[in-house]
Each structure stands twice: as structure tokens, then as C-alpha cells.
Amino acid sequence: MQYRQYDPETLKRVQEMQLDILKDIIRVCQIHDIRYFVAYGTLLGTVRHHGPIPWDDDIDICMAREDYEKFAAVADEALDSQYELVSMARNLDYPMSLPKVQKKGTRFIDKTFIDAKFRMGVFVDIFVYDYVSDDAAEARKQAKKCNLLDKLMILQISKFPNQGREGLIAALLVPVYLAGHYVLQLVPRKWLFRAYVKESQKFRANPTHTMICLDELLGDRTRATVDELFPTVPLDYSGITVQAPREYDRLLTRQFGDYMQLPPVEKRVNHCPDILDLGQ
């Protein structure tokens, strides 16, 4: 997705709203003894900026599968009434495998999901970490299968998925995606979701020492050992205490390299949506 400039006041409101969602998730996790940790750009912001990356517009947290299931079991009653947990397991019209906690009465929709039945609001992402093979090559195969299934579920909902490409290649892919979208209408959505669940949780009964979020095709950069993730450690994020992976410096270096250096402006990406409604 290309970098698009928010006006400063709108970005500030989005970040404040997401911080409020995060605070409520943390409250629920503390009450119910549920582990979580900040990750990806949010972990980077925590360490480098002690808060959100200035141009960023989302918050990413992670939970191990068993912790996420505990959270999902209590979310409807435990979350503040202005928030809701959304996922494909709860509603097959939801377009992706990645769950979110979103604020009711808001809209945060990019081009990919403009025509989707499910309307997404301002959110905090929950990346669910599953066990994968301790063999790197086998783990990559599992991640690629899950990522393919996730992309198919998105394509089934959207005629115009975010390609991450521009120019001639993007134009040539449009009819390919359109054809794929209509062919996928013949496939029961629950079959794709069941296939994703089966593949992502194949090591559930026999846990390994390695975990990864299988709906993110980031490969070795985000694969981590259990000991690198847990026990988590507290860090400051915009004046609140969040949990970070135990070896957060190692993980950030693996993903971003020299992560304390600011990237050039053209690489400062965000998720500025096509439809944004912050509600009342």
C-alpha cells in the first residue's frame, strides 16, 4: 500500500482511538490471565518512539493460539460495550483470517473491502501465533499454504485485493483477480476456512519450539522460538505499560535490521483507508 498523508488531526484521533481499544484489550487480558505481546510496527514504535510510529495508523498485538481462544471466549462479555471482537470464526462474511477488536459505529475501509458485506471499523489487529515445524524449510511450506488460503478467502470477498503493485503489472493482474473472484464463488467459504484452520493448527497436539503468525507471509523475519517470545517483558507505550517479547531486540533486528534508524519518507507506509468514519 502506498504512503498517503493524513491530516495531522485525523491521524491523531485515529491513534488515540486505537490506544483506547488497546487499553481495553490489556484490561481484559490482565483480568483473565491472558498473555499477549505487541509486535511488528507497534513493537518498533514502542522501542524507538515509546509510542506509535508518528506516521503509523494501526496497532498490532499477538497472542499464542491458546491465549487467543481464552480471549475470544470472554470477549463478548469482558470487552467494553463500544468494542467488539471480529473474526471469520464468528462471521464468515469477515474477509480474512486475522481477527481484530474494532470500535462499533466507526468505519475504516480500504479499496479492497469497499464491496464487502462485512463493514470494518477502527481496529487493533490480533495476530494469532501457532506452532510450526522447528525445521525452517518445513515451516516456510506451512506458512505459504496458510497465506495462500488467506489470500483466496480475501479474493472470494473482494474483486480488487490490494496487490502491492503499480503500473503495467497491476493492470495486467486485474482480469486475473476478477476471474479468480468469480471462480471462487463456486467454492463454499467454510471449506476454505476449515482448510486454513487445519493447516495452521497442524502442530497443536504436538507443540514444537517454534511459533509464527501464519496469515502473514513474512517468513524467517517473524518466526520465533517460544523462548524468544515468553515470558514477556513490560515496556512503556504512550504512558501505558505493554508486554513485549522477551527477546524484542533480537526480533526487531531480524525483521527490520538497524531498526533505530528512521526510514526515508517514501518507505513510511500506513493503512490510510478509502472510507474513514470515526463516529461520534
C-alpha positions in Angstrom: 0.0 0.0 0.0 1.4 3.4 -0.9 2.0 6.1 1.7 -0.8 8.6 1.9 -0.8 11.6 4.1 -3.4 12.0 6.8 -4.2 15.5 8.0 -2.5 15.6 11.5 -5.7 16.0 13.5 -7.3 13.0 11.8 -4.2 10.8 12.4 -4.1 11.9 16.0 -7.7 10.9 16.5 -7.2 7.5 14.9 -4.2 6.8 17.1 -6.0 7.9 20.2 -9.0 5.7 19.4 -6.7 2.7 18.8 -4.9 3.3 22.0 -8.2 3.3 23.9 -9.0 -0.1 22.2 -5.6 -1.4 23.2 -6.1 -0.3 26.8 -9.3 -2.3 27.0 -7.8 -5.4 25.5 -5.0 -5.1 28.1 -7.6 -4.8 30.9 -9.3 -7.9 29.7 -6.0 -9.8 29.4 -5.0 -8.8 33.0 -8.3 -9.9 34.5 -8.3 -13.2 32.7 -4.6 -14.0 32.8 -4.2 -14.0 29.1 -0.8 -13.5 27.5 -0.2 -11.1 24.7 2.6 -9.0 23.3 3.0 -6.0 21.0 4.6 -6.8 17.6 5.7 -5.6 14.2 5.3 -1.8 13.8 3.8 -1.4 17.2 6.8 -3.1 18.9 9.1 -0.9 16.8 7.2 2.2 17.9 7.3 1.0 21.5 11.1 0.7 21.5 12.0 3.5 19.1 9.4 6.1 19.9 7.8 4.9 23.2 4.5 5.1 21.4 3.2 4.8 17.9 5.4 5.4 14.9 4.5 9.0 14.1 3.0 8.2 10.7 1.5 4.8 11.6 -2.2 4.2 11.9 -2.6 0.7 13.3 -1.7 -1.3 16.4 -0.6 -4.9 16.2 -0.6 -7.3 19.1 -0.1 -11.1 19.1 -1.4 -14.0 21.2 -0.5 -17.6 21.2 -3.4 -19.7 19.9 -4.3 -20.9 23.4 -4.4 -17.4 24.7 -6.4 -16.1 21.8 -9.0 -18.8 22.4 -9.3 -17.7 26.0 -9.7 -14.1 24.9 -12.3 -15.0 22.3 -14.3 -17.0 24.9 -14.7 -13.9 27.2 -14.6 -11.1 24.7 -18.3 -10.5 24.3 -18.9 -10.0 28.0 -15.5 -8.7 29.1 -14.8 -6.0 26.5 -16.2 -2.6 26.9 -19.6 -2.4 25.1 -18.3 0.0 22.5 -15.8 -2.6 21.2 -16.3 -6.0 19.5 -14.1 -8.9 18.5 -14.5 -9.7 14.9 -13.2 -12.8 13.1 -14.0 -15.3 10.4 -14.8 -17.9 13.0 -17.6 -15.6 14.3 -18.8 -14.4 10.9 -18.0 -16.0 7.5 -18.6 -12.6 5.8 -15.5 -11.3 7.6 -12.9 -11.2 4.8 -9.6 -12.5 6.3 -8.1 -14.9 8.8 -6.7 -12.1 11.0 -9.0 -11.2 14.0 -9.5 -7.7 15.1 -11.0 -5.7 18.0 -12.9 -2.8 16.4 -14.9 0.1 17.6 -18.6 -0.1 16.9 -20.1 2.8 14.8 -16.8 3.6 13.0 -15.6 2.7 9.5 -12.0 2.1 8.4 -12.3 0.5 4.9 -9.7 0.4 2.2 -10.4 -0.2 -1.5 -10.0 -4.0 -1.1 -13.1 -4.3 1.1 -15.4 -1.5 -0.2 -17.8 -4.0 -1.7 -17.6 -6.5 1.2 -20.7 -7.2 3.2 -18.8 -7.0 6.5 -18.0 -3.4 7.4 -14.8 -2.9 9.3 -14.2 -0.1 11.8 -11.2 1.4 13.6 -9.3 -1.6 15.0 -6.5 -3.3 16.7 -5.1 -6.3 14.9 -4.7 -9.6 16.8 -2.1 -11.8 15.1 -2.5 -15.4 16.4 0.7 -17.3 16.7 0.6 -21.1 16.0 3.3 -23.8 16.4 5.2 -24.7 13.3 7.9 -27.1 12.5 11.3 -26.4 14.0 12.7 -27.1 10.6 12.9 -23.8 8.8 12.1 -25.2 5.3 9.0 -27.1 6.6 7.8 -24.0 8.5 8.0 -22.0 5.3 5.9 -24.5 3.4 3.2 -24.4 6.1 3.3 -20.5 6.1 3.0 -20.4 2.3 0.0 -22.8 2.4 -1.8 -20.7 5.0 -1.0 -17.4 3.3 -2.4 -18.8 0.0 -5.6 -19.9 1.7 -5.9 -16.4 3.4 -5.4 -14.7 0.0 -8.1 -16.9 -1.5 -10.5 -16.0 1.2 -9.9 -12.4 0.6 -10.2 -12.8 -3.1 -13.5 -14.6 -2.6 -14.8 -11.4 -0.9 -13.0 -8.8 -3.0 -12.7 -8.2 -6.7 -9.8 -5.8 -6.2 -7.5 -7.1 -3.5 -4.6 -4.9 -2.5 -1.8 -6.1 -4.8 1.1 -4.1 -3.5 2.0 -3.4 -7.2 1.7 -0.5 -9.6 1.8 0.2 -13.3 1.6 -2.3 -16.1 1.9 -5.4 -13.8 -1.0 -4.2 -11.6 -3.2 -3.5 -14.7 -2.4 -7.0 -16.1 -3.4 -8.6 -12.9 -6.9 -7.0 -12.7 -8.6 -9.5 -15.1 -6.8 -12.4 -13.3 -8.1 -11.3 -10.0 -11.6 -10.8 -11.4 -11.6 -14.2 -12.9 -10.4 -15.7 -9.6 -13.0 -13.9 -7.7 -15.9 -15.3 -9.7 -14.5 -18.8 -9.8 -14.2 -18.7 -6.0 -17.9 -18.0 -5.7 -18.4 -21.7 -6.6 -16.3 -22.8 -3.5 -18.1 -22.9 -0.1 -16.4 -20.3 2.1 -16.5 -22.6 5.1 -14.3 -25.1 3.2 -11.6 -22.6 2.7 -11.8 -21.5 6.3 -11.7 -25.2 7.6 -8.7 -25.8 5.4 -6.9 -22.8 6.9 -7.7 -23.9 10.4 -6.5 -27.4 9.8 -3.2 -26.3 8.2 -2.5 -23.6 10.7 -3.1 -25.8 13.7 -1.4 -29.0 12.4 1.1 -29.0 15.3 -1.4 -28.1 18.0 -1.5 -31.6 19.5 2.3 -31.8 19.5 3.7 -28.4 20.2 7.1 -27.5 18.8 9.7 -24.9 20.0 8.8 -22.5 17.1 5.9 -20.2 16.5 4.7 -17.8 13.8 1.6 -16.0 12.7 0.6 -18.0 9.7 -1.5 -15.4 8.0 1.5 -13.1 7.5 3.9 -14.1 4.7 7.0 -12.6 6.4 8.9 -15.9 6.7 12.1 -16.0 8.7 11.8 -12.4 9.8 8.9 -13.1 12.2 9.4 -16.8 13.0 10.4 -17.1 16.7 11.2 -19.6 19.3 8.9 -19.9 22.3 11.8 -18.8 24.5 12.3 -15.6 22.4 8.6 -14.7 23.0 7.9 -15.8 26.6 7.9 -14.7 29.3 7.1 -11.3 28.1 8.6 -8.1 29.5 7.0 -4.7 30.2 7.7 -1.6 28.2 6.2 1.9 28.0 3.9 2.8 25.1 2.3 6.3 25.2 2.2 6.3 29.0 0.8 2.8 29.5 2.6 -0.5 30.2 2.5 -3.1 27.4 4.0 -6.5 27.1 6.8 -7.2 24.6 8.5 -10.4 23.6 11.4 -11.3 25.9 14.0 -11.0 23.1 12.4 -8.0 21.5 15.8 -6.5 20.4 16.7 -9.7 18.5 13.3 -10.0 16.9 13.2 -6.3 15.8 16.7 -6.7 14.3 15.7 -9.8 12.5 12.7 -8.1 11.0 13.9 -4.5 10.4 17.7 -4.6 10.6 19.0 -1.3 12.1 15.6 -0.5 13.4 16.5 2.6 15.4 17.2 4.5 12.1 14.2 6.2 10.6 13.3 5.1 7.1 13.1 7.5 4.2 9.8 9.2 3.6 8.9 7.1 0.6 9.0 4.0 2.8 6.9 5.3 5.6 3.8 3.2 4.8 0.5 3.3 6.6 -3.1 2.0 6.0 -4.8 5.3 5.2 -8.3 4.0 4.2 -10.6 5.0 1.3 -13.5 5.3 3.8 -12.9 6.7 7.2 -15.7 7.5 9.7 -14.7 8.0 13.3 -18.3 8.1 14.5 -19.4 10.3 17.4 
